[in-house]
Amino acid sequence: MHLQDLDEQVAHEQEARAALTNQKLAFIGGGVMAEVMISGVLERNLAQPEAIIVSHPRSRRATELTDKLGIKSTTSNLEAASQADIVILCVKPQRLNPVLKELAGQITPGQLLISIVTGATTETIGKRLNHPAVVRAMPNTPSRVGYGMSVWTTTPAVTDVQRSQVRALFSALGKEMWFEEERFIDMATAVSGSGPAYVFLVMEALIDAAVHLGFSRQDARELVTQTLLGSVLLAKDSPTHPAELRNMVTSPNGTTAEALYELEKGAVRTVFSKAVYAAYQKTATLSKMINKE
């Protein structure tokens, strides 16, 4: 990590700790993303384990999260929500409507409600819970290691103090971006929300290609992960367009040019564009399913 990045991260975490002091968090749903967020919050000391409760319908999973993270857990969504200042909805889209029916009328005016449920609009959540202060967000899994990208939007009823709490929470997990228009959350879901899976697939493919050449899998993984990490950091710190950075690596009639020719012949750009758009369309489909009921 660069010194400037380290300084920024420390500053973000100090602000986050101040904004979230004495706040109790309830995660409704204990899946992968909830665990990622909880782990990030705990590792950056934004809250103590006793200030966090998670609910999950399967007692085995709830117990697993308690054993693993030291937090409180329950199988009751109502119990979890009643103990928190900030309630974070982390259920799957297909499970949201029963959860909203269960919580309807149970969220108090002073509580902040954050939803990371794909496709669920702030209007739908606000109406069904009779709670006007709703934040809709889309974090991603690199939040686990402090390099997340979270996008979020708010309803007008969310106060300035609550906005500071949301910003503190997500900035401590990485970068955060606020959008006034909610449609950008659906778009970001397909880019940054699903994005880590695209990167991991590329990583997997490069590792397999290196193994095919004759490297051990361990050496191949080290070669690929460090190359991807270095490339990302170079692009992040450089004002140069990625196309120019690519050209810097590509000598005329060289090995890289030959490899890029094969990628372009395989329509790699088009495939990525179609993949992102397919994710966006799926978000729209989920949104229709959730918001029509």
C-alpha positions in Angstrom: 0.0 0.0 0.0 1.3 3.5 -0.9 1.9 5.9 2.0 -0.7 8.3 0.7 -3.3 5.5 0.5 -2.4 4.4 4.0 -2.8 7.9 5.3 -6.2 8.2 3.6 -7.3 4.8 5.0 -6.3 5.8 8.5 -8.1 9.1 8.2 -11.3 7.4 6.9 -11.2 4.8 9.7 -10.8 7.6 12.4 -13.8 9.5 10.9 -15.8 6.3 10.7 -15.1 5.4 14.4 -16.2 8.8 15.4 -19.4 8.7 13.4 -20.3 5.2 14.5 -19.4 5.5 18.2 -22.0 3.8 20.4 -24.1 2.7 17.3 -25.5 -0.8 17.4 -25.7 -2.6 14.0 -28.1 -5.3 13.0 -27.6 -7.4 9.9 -30.8 -9.0 8.6 -29.4 -11.9 6.7 -26.1 -13.6 7.4 -24.9 -14.5 3.9 -21.5 -13.8 2.2 -21.9 -10.1 1.9 -23.1 -9.6 5.4 -20.1 -11.6 6.7 -17.8 -9.5 4.5 -19.2 -6.2 5.9 -19.1 -7.4 9.5 -15.6 -8.7 9.1 -14.5 -5.3 7.7 -16.2 -3.4 10.4 -14.6 -5.5 13.1 -11.1 -5.5 11.6 -11.2 -1.7 11.4 -12.5 -1.3 15.0 -15.6 0.6 13.8 -17.7 -1.4 16.3 -17.1 -4.0 19.0 -18.5 -7.5 18.5 -21.1 -7.0 21.2 -22.5 -4.0 19.3 -23.3 -6.2 16.3 -26.1 -8.7 15.9 -27.0 -10.8 12.8 -30.1 -12.8 12.1 -30.3 -15.9 9.9 -33.1 -18.4 9.5 -30.8 -21.3 9.9 -29.6 -21.6 13.5 -26.5 -23.5 12.4 -25.4 -20.5 10.2 -26.2 -18.0 13.0 -24.1 -20.0 15.4 -21.3 -20.3 12.9 -21.1 -16.5 12.6 -21.1 -16.1 16.4 -18.3 -18.6 16.7 -16.3 -17.1 13.8 -16.8 -13.4 14.5 -17.7 -13.2 18.2 -20.9 -11.2 17.4 -24.4 -11.9 18.7 -26.7 -13.9 16.5 -30.3 -15.0 16.3 -32.8 -16.7 14.0 -35.3 -13.8 14.6 -35.2 -10.8 12.3 -37.4 -8.9 14.7 -35.1 -9.5 17.6 -32.1 -8.4 15.7 -33.8 -5.2 14.4 -35.1 -4.2 17.8 -31.6 -4.0 19.2 -30.0 -1.7 16.6 -29.6 1.9 15.7 -28.6 0.9 12.1 -30.5 -2.0 10.4 -28.8 -3.4 7.3 -30.9 -5.6 5.0 -28.7 -8.3 3.5 -31.1 -10.9 2.4 -31.4 -12.4 -1.1 -33.8 -10.7 -3.5 -36.1 -13.7 -3.5 -36.4 -13.6 0.3 -36.9 -9.9 0.7 -40.7 -9.7 0.5 -41.4 -12.1 3.4 -38.8 -10.2 5.5 -40.4 -6.8 4.7 -43.8 -8.2 5.8 -42.2 -9.4 9.0 -40.5 -6.1 9.8 -43.4 -3.9 8.7 -44.2 -1.3 11.4 -41.3 -2.5 13.5 -38.6 -0.1 12.4 -38.7 3.0 14.6 -38.3 6.5 13.2 -34.9 7.0 14.8 -33.4 3.9 13.2 -31.4 4.1 10.0 -32.2 1.5 7.4 -29.6 0.4 4.8 -30.5 -2.1 2.1 -27.9 -3.9 0.0 -30.6 -6.1 -1.7 -30.1 -6.2 -5.4 -33.0 -4.6 -7.3 -35.0 -3.4 -4.3 -35.8 0.3 -4.6 -35.9 2.7 -1.8 -39.6 3.5 -2.6 -40.6 -0.2 -2.2 -38.7 -0.6 1.0 -39.9 2.6 2.5 -43.6 2.0 1.7 -43.6 -1.6 2.9 -41.9 -0.7 6.2 -43.6 2.6 6.6 -40.1 4.1 7.1 -39.1 7.1 5.0 -35.3 7.1 5.9 -33.9 4.5 3.5 -30.4 4.1 2.1 -29.8 1.8 -0.8 -26.3 0.6 -1.3 -24.2 -1.9 -3.3 -20.9 -2.8 -1.7 -18.6 -5.5 -3.1 -16.5 -8.3 -1.6 -13.1 -6.6 -1.6 -14.6 -4.6 1.4 -13.4 -7.6 3.4 -9.8 -6.3 2.9 -10.5 -2.6 2.9 -10.5 -2.2 -0.9 -14.2 -2.3 -1.4 -16.2 -0.1 -3.8 -19.6 0.9 -2.5 -22.2 3.0 -4.2 -25.2 4.4 -2.4 -28.2 6.7 -2.6 -30.6 8.0 0.0 -34.2 9.1 0.3 -34.8 12.8 1.3 -35.7 11.8 4.9 -32.2 10.5 5.6 -30.6 13.1 7.9 -27.1 14.7 7.5 -25.9 12.8 10.6 -27.2 9.5 9.1 -25.5 10.3 5.8 -22.2 10.8 7.7 -22.7 7.4 9.3 -23.3 5.7 5.9 -20.3 7.4 4.4 -18.2 6.5 7.3 -19.2 2.9 7.2 -18.5 2.4 3.5 -15.4 4.6 3.3 -13.8 2.5 6.0 -14.4 -0.6 3.8 -12.8 1.0 0.8 -14.1 3.7 -1.6 -17.6 5.0 -1.6 -19.7 7.0 -4.2 -23.0 8.7 -3.6 -25.5 9.1 -6.4 -28.5 11.3 -6.3 -30.3 9.2 -9.0 -31.1 5.7 -7.9 -30.8 4.2 -11.4 -27.0 4.4 -11.0 -27.2 1.8 -8.3 -28.6 -0.8 -10.7 -25.8 0.1 -13.2 -23.1 -0.1 -10.6 -24.4 -3.5 -9.5 -23.4 -4.9 -12.9 -20.0 -3.2 -12.8 -18.6 -3.0 -9.3 -21.0 -5.3 -7.5 -20.4 -8.2 -9.9 -17.0 -7.0 -11.0 -14.8 -9.0 -8.6 -16.3 -12.2 -10.1 -15.1 -11.0 -13.6 -11.7 -10.3 -12.3 -11.5 -13.7 -10.5 -12.5 -15.4 -13.7 -9.7 -13.7 -15.6 -7.3 -14.6 -12.8 -8.4 -18.2 -12.9 -8.0 -18.3 -16.7 -4.5 -16.8 -16.6 -3.4 -19.2 -13.8 -4.7 -22.2 -15.8 -2.9 -20.9 -18.9 0.4 -20.6 -16.9 0.0 -24.1 -15.6 -0.6 -25.3 -19.1 2.7 -23.8 -20.1 4.5 -25.7 -17.3 4.5 -23.7 -14.1 3.4 -25.2 -10.9 0.0 -24.0 -9.7 1.5 -22.2 -6.8 4.0 -20.3 -9.0 1.4 -19.6 -11.5 -0.9 -18.1 -8.9 2.0 -15.9 -7.6 2.8 -14.7 -11.1 -0.8 -13.8 -11.9 -1.9 -12.2 -8.7 1.1 -10.0 -8.4 0.8 -9.0 -12.1 -2.8 -8.1 -11.7 -2.2 -6.2 -8.5 0.7 -4.2 -9.9 -1.3 -3.4 -13.1 -4.2 -2.1 -11.1 -2.0 0.0 -8.8 -0.2 1.4 -11.9 -3.5 2.3 -13.6 -4.8 3.8 -10.3 -1.8 6.1 -9.8 -1.4 7.1 -13.4 -3.3 9.8 -15.2 -2.7 7.9 -18.4 -5.6 6.1 -20.2 -5.6 2.3 -19.9 -5.3 2.1 -23.7 -2.0 4.0 -23.5 -0.7 1.9 -20.6 -1.5 -1.2 -22.7 0.4 0.3 -25.7 3.4 0.8 -23.4 3.6 -3.0 -23.0 2.9 -3.8 -26.6 5.9 -3.7 -28.9 5.3 -3.9 -32.7 5.2 -7.5 -33.9 6.1 -8.6 -30.3 4.8 -11.3 -28.0 2.2 -9.1 -26.3 0.9 -7.9 -29.7 0.4 -11.5 -30.7 -1.5 -12.3 -27.5 -3.7 -9.2 -27.8 -4.5 -10.1 -31.4 -5.9 -13.4 -30.2 -8.0 -11.7 -27.5 -9.4 -9.2 -29.9 -10.1 -12.0 -32.4 -12.1 -13.6 -29.7 -14.1 -10.4 -29.2 -13.1 -10.1 -25.6 -14.4 -6.5 -25.4 -17.8 -7.5 -26.7 -18.0 -10.4 -24.4 -17.3 -8.2 -21.3 -19.8 -5.6 -22.5 -22.5 -8.3 -23.0 -21.7 -9.8 -19.6 -22.1 -6.4 -17.8 -25.3 -5.7 -19.7 -26.6 -9.1 -18.9 -26.0 -8.5 -15.2 -27.7 -5.1 -15.5 -30.8 -6.7 -17.2 -30.9 -9.4 -14.4 -31.0 -6.6 -11.8 -33.9 -5.0 -13.7 -35.7 -8.4 -13.7 -35.2 -8.8 -10.0 -36.4 -5.3 -9.4 -39.6 -5.9 -11.3 -40.2 -9.1 -9.3 -39.6 -7.4 -5.9 -41.3 -4.1 -6.6 -44.5 -5.4 -8.2 -45.6 -7.4 -5.1 
